[in-house]
Amino acid sequence: MKHVRFTSAHQSIAFSRRMMLLGGAQVAVGGLLIGRMGWLAVAQNEKYQLLSENNRVQLIPVPPRRGWIIDRNGKPIAINRSSFRVDIIPQQLEKGRDVVGELARLIALNADDVERIRRELAESRGFQPVSVADNITYEKYAAVTVHLPDLPGVQATRGFSRYYPDGPAVAHLLGYVGTANAKEYEAEDKNPLLIIPGFKIGKQGLEKVLEPHLRGTPGGQRVEVTARGKLVKELDPKPDRSGQTVQLTIDQGLQQYAARRMGDQSGALVAMDVGTGDMLAFVSMPAFDPNSFSEGIGRTEWKMLSENDHIPLLNKVSQGLYPSGSTIKPAMALAFLQQGVDPKRRVVCNGGYQIGNRYFRCDAVHGSMDMHSAIERSCNTYFWATGLITDPEKTTEMVNMLGYGQEFDLPLPSQRFGTMPSPKWLEKKYHRKWQGYDTANTSIGQGYVLINPLQLAVMPARLAAGKLLQPRLLMTGGRKPAPNIDADPAHLAIIREAMAAVVNGSGTAVASKLPLDGVLMAGKTGTAQVFRLGERGHQGAWALRDHALFIAFAPADKPRYAIGCIIEHGGFGASAAAPIVRDTMTYLFDQQKAWTALEPLEKQWGGSLAERNARQLGAFKATSLANGQA
Amino acid sequence: MITSAIIPRPLARLPWRLIFLVVGIATFGLIVLYSAAGGSLRPWALKQAIVFSGFLSIAVAMSWMKESTIKAFTFPVYGATLIMLIGVEAMGFVGKGAQRWLDIGPIRLQPSEFMKPAIVLALARFYELVPAAEIRKWRAIWPAIALLGVPAFLILVQPDLGTCIMVVLCGVTVMFLAGLPWWLFAAPVAAVAVAAPIAYGMMHGYQRKRIDVFLNPESDPLGAGYHIAQSKIAIGSGGIWGKGFLQGSQSHLDYLPEGHTDFVFATMAEEWGLVGGTILILAFAAVIRWGMRVSQNARTRFAQLAAAGLSATVFFYVSINLMMVMGLAPVVGVPLPLVSFGGSAVMTVMLCLGLLMALERQQRTVSRLA
């Protein structure tokens, strides 16, 4: 048509053609639209339905109740108490308003708390609520609730808080719970549960290790909300599931008794069931009050705890390392017997022993000693002399098998298991040859020997049972039958007899006989030098005094319980540690007698553990206040 | 065309098929608006019903207009609309702000809406005046470009991109049907196809981001892509049969923005599903087909071009809105005629339909006389 004259006929044809094209295009667009809609509504329906549901339904998490921790008899050790709490959401605070000050007046916060809240607010990351007060009375809760409309950013809620009825007595065993910090929150992939006000996670001890069992599964209140966050209606809630109850092998009564019996001393005591390896007591004293930790500890209390030279913040049972002192001697003797040393073989103690150019001094001039009397009277000379005629590698193997230097499979966040030195170990660690004086030091539990209080209880338990008992803390999980110790039962009998003589014969702990008819205790004292060998400090500055140790089992003839105890800087094992073990052992057989024994002591110390702790905190607050004003 | 002895003649001679279709679509729209308001006639459904009834009456009344009358009014109306557009621009300049309407007493006039049918009529009239032999000449092209370009530019700077696109598309459709050379339409399309990637490369980061968001709304679900993302969720979650009347969570919980205006189709689709959507699309198709038929049966060139252009106006309204709602086009603010809440779109569409009815009546009258 290029150069042809364009007529109206042409125009009419062109119009019809173009109309058809336009109509076709319109039909195509219509088809495209219906096709697209089908794709969205049919092929991708599932995806969009999910997105629509996500829009519509919001889940407000409801924190689960933490599982209880109960003792072997079902007595509660850690429970939940209904509580009222107040929090601040930093994000919602009005700028330039002293909400903390207003709250402090409203619910009578002390200066300590105010300081802590301000510090936490400064460090907070917006999303994380800052706890103002936990466990407040209903009256205070009501006071805050009434004023809520004029306090933007403040939240008052009722919930549950962790409560440990035994307080400090279980502090190091259970640890404590606390609000998750930013690191823990991120470690759990920003689990929204962790930032709910009042939600606590295990921070230490069993609370931390057993967290997966104790936490439970959060429920949720499902609500329909608008795009602007307005609640439209509540849908059926998803119920939460409380954490599991965990039963420990601990005997709550014994635990509490041992903790109180230690008085104001710094030490640790572990009691075990010789039949099963169940740990009946796990005490480290002095201790903090886990209840005040769980509520967010005040600065003064923290300061007091961290400045105390008895280190109440340290779990001495699993973290404290001490020279074993003479408590190693029964194990040494067993090793000697196994290596063919005649128990009747005699060594004359003239009050010391010459090894090379060094003279090792014994505690006394013991005279002629055989194995029985050497254990009974704790004669070092005998062990030095016998150690030198045996193989130190084999000896260490035996002692190690009996528990010293071993790490146990226990639900503890960390365990320092110390050292049981041997020639091989020495070569590897210090690149030097084992010398006679190494043998001498090791045979009396000095030198490189370092043990923890767990091992101190496992040792007598294994000697008493003749089995490789494994200590355990949780009632759940089957008990594996323990294999026998690779030792002659006759040899074990010799050791047990000697240990019985320590308490009941003419040994070092005769003052700590059990006040019970027909139940004899067998034991071994230990006095570990802290300061310097040869310069023994039984008195003088507290920190320079020797550690006192005692291991025991009872009844001596048919052992049921074993106890290991260390009192830091307690002086002689016989005078500081053995009486505590005696009374604790008594408790296992006759509770009434044990309480009767404790009563005059507590009177002398100035009240029960709880009373003394409260008084101590009060005194510390008064001093720091006076210092602050000065 | 119902013929019955009972119904009076003037009534019987109304294009009832179209009126049923339009009333059907509008009624469905009212039901959707009732649901969008949470099951309430207020604030939208009742008002919309009144506005629709008013404009329907006007449209029916317009159907008695003669083609000659329409022709006579074409250029004066076009000129008046153009002056109003300039007036809006001037007022916006004085008032230091964007403005799209003129306040004349109680009525608020949006001149750009009038421009949609006006440009169609003006171009149809222009090409009727151009002799067939002249159609390929430059003389037949530049006045049309001026007729279209000036108002399009004025609307673009208001700024109202959606209406501008609509006006240009309606005008171009008339020019295309008038028989202008192919290259005139092919060349710009080709130019855009070539230039777009280059332009994309030269764009600033934020400009690119806008285009990226359009191409993939989920990439920015809380920002610019929010409208499209929520609209797709509403349509997609409706499924085949929909969630049921008054059961749409996207619209009732305010997740779907503009659920009663530009995104009313998504509100509808959520509750009525693919079935409701398809029926609505087919109903619009029938309306457009009716208009295209009027064009095909037209005796005069003006009627041919005007009817096709007016049908195209309805078509572009519906298709641009639906493409936007389904994520096939960027959000440009074009409502769904007869369904979206708001008087302007109803007015424009009813003006178009009124003119179409007038042209259709003319055909019948003329054919009977012949």
HADDOCK unambig.tbl for C-alpha pairs under 7 A between the chains (distance, minus, plus):
assign (segid A and resid 5 and name CA) (segid B and resid 133 and name CA) 6.26 0.50 0.50
assign (segid A and resid 6 and name CA) (segid B and resid 132 and name CA) 6.05 0.50 0.50
assign (segid A and resid 6 and name CA) (segid B and resid 133 and name CA) 4.77 0.50 0.50
assign (segid A and resid 7 and name CA) (segid B and resid 132 and name CA) 5.40 0.50 0.50
assign (segid A and resid 7 and name CA) (segid B and resid 133 and name CA) 5.80 0.50 0.50
assign (segid A and resid 8 and name CA) (segid B and resid 132 and name CA) 5.33 0.50 0.50
assign (segid A and resid 11 and name CA) (segid B and resid 132 and name CA) 6.67 0.50 0.50
assign (segid A and resid 11 and name CA) (segid B and resid 179 and name CA) 6.68 0.50 0.50
assign (segid A and resid 14 and name CA) (segid B and resid 179 and name CA) 6.30 0.50 0.50
assign (segid A and resid 15 and name CA) (segid B and resid 177 and name CA) 5.60 0.50 0.50
assign (segid A and resid 15 and name CA) (segid B and resid 178 and name CA) 6.75 0.50 0.50
assign (segid A and resid 15 and name CA) (segid B and resid 179 and name CA) 6.59 0.50 0.50
assign (segid A and resid 18 and name CA) (segid B and resid 177 and name CA) 5.87 0.50 0.50
assign (segid A and resid 19 and name CA) (segid B and resid 177 and name CA) 6.77 0.50 0.50
assign (segid A and resid 33 and name CA) (segid B and resid 323 and name CA) 6.91 0.50 0.50
assign (segid A and resid 34 and name CA) (segid B and resid 278 and name CA) 6.28 0.50 0.50
assign (segid A and resid 37 and name CA) (segid B and resid 274 and name CA) 6.67 0.50 0.50
assign (segid A and resid 38 and name CA) (segid B and resid 274 and name CA) 6.43 0.50 0.50
assign (segid A and resid 40 and name CA) (segid B and resid 235 and name CA) 6.65 0.50 0.50
assign (segid A and resid 40 and name CA) (segid B and resid 236 and name CA) 4.53 0.50 0.50
assign (segid A and resid 41 and name CA) (segid B and resid 235 and name CA) 6.08 0.50 0.50
assign (segid A and resid 41 and name CA) (segid B and resid 236 and name CA) 4.02 0.50 0.50
assign (segid A and resid 41 and name CA) (segid B and resid 237 and name CA) 6.30 0.50 0.50
assign (segid A and resid 41 and name CA) (segid B and resid 238 and name CA) 6.14 0.50 0.50
assign (segid A and resid 41 and name CA) (segid B and resid 239 and name CA) 4.30 0.50 0.50
assign (segid A and resid 41 and name CA) (segid B and resid 240 and name CA) 6.25 0.50 0.50
assign (segid A and resid 41 and name CA) (segid B and resid 274 and name CA) 6.38 0.50 0.50
assign (segid A and resid 42 and name CA) (segid B and resid 239 and name CA) 5.57 0.50 0.50
assign (segid A and resid 42 and name CA) (segid B and resid 240 and name CA) 6.37 0.50 0.50
assign (segid A and resid 44 and name CA) (segid B and resid 236 and name CA) 6.39 0.50 0.50
assign (segid A and resid 45 and name CA) (segid B and resid 236 and name CA) 5.01 0.50 0.50
assign (segid A and resid 45 and name CA) (segid B and resid 237 and name CA) 5.38 0.50 0.50
assign (segid A and resid 45 and name CA) (segid B and resid 239 and name CA) 5.62 0.50 0.50
assign (segid A and resid 48 and name CA) (segid B and resid 233 and name CA) 4.95 0.50 0.50
assign (segid A and resid 48 and name CA) (segid B and resid 236 and name CA) 5.11 0.50 0.50
assign (segid A and resid 48 and name CA) (segid B and resid 237 and name CA) 4.79 0.50 0.50
assign (segid A and resid 49 and name CA) (segid B and resid 236 and name CA) 6.87 0.50 0.50
assign (segid A and resid 49 and name CA) (segid B and resid 237 and name CA) 4.18 0.50 0.50
assign (segid A and resid 51 and name CA) (segid B and resid 233 and name CA) 6.61 0.50 0.50
assign (segid A and resid 52 and name CA) (segid B and resid 233 and name CA) 6.10 0.50 0.50
assign (segid A and resid 52 and name CA) (segid B and resid 237 and name CA) 6.51 0.50 0.50
assign (segid A and resid 52 and name CA) (segid B and resid 250 and name CA) 6.71 0.50 0.50
assign (segid A and resid 56 and name CA) (segid B and resid 249 and name CA) 6.54 0.50 0.50
assign (segid A and resid 225 and name CA) (segid B and resid 253 and name CA) 6.83 0.50 0.50
assign (segid A and resid 226 and name CA) (segid B and resid 253 and name CA) 4.24 0.50 0.50
assign (segid A and resid 226 and name CA) (segid B and resid 254 and name CA) 5.90 0.50 0.50
assign (segid A and resid 226 and name CA) (segid B and resid 255 and name CA) 6.98 0.50 0.50
assign (segid A and resid 227 and name CA) (segid B and resid 253 and name CA) 6.03 0.50 0.50
assign (segid A and resid 227 and name CA) (segid B and resid 254 and name CA) 5.39 0.50 0.50
assign (segid A and resid 227 and name CA) (segid B and resid 255 and name CA) 5.04 0.50 0.50
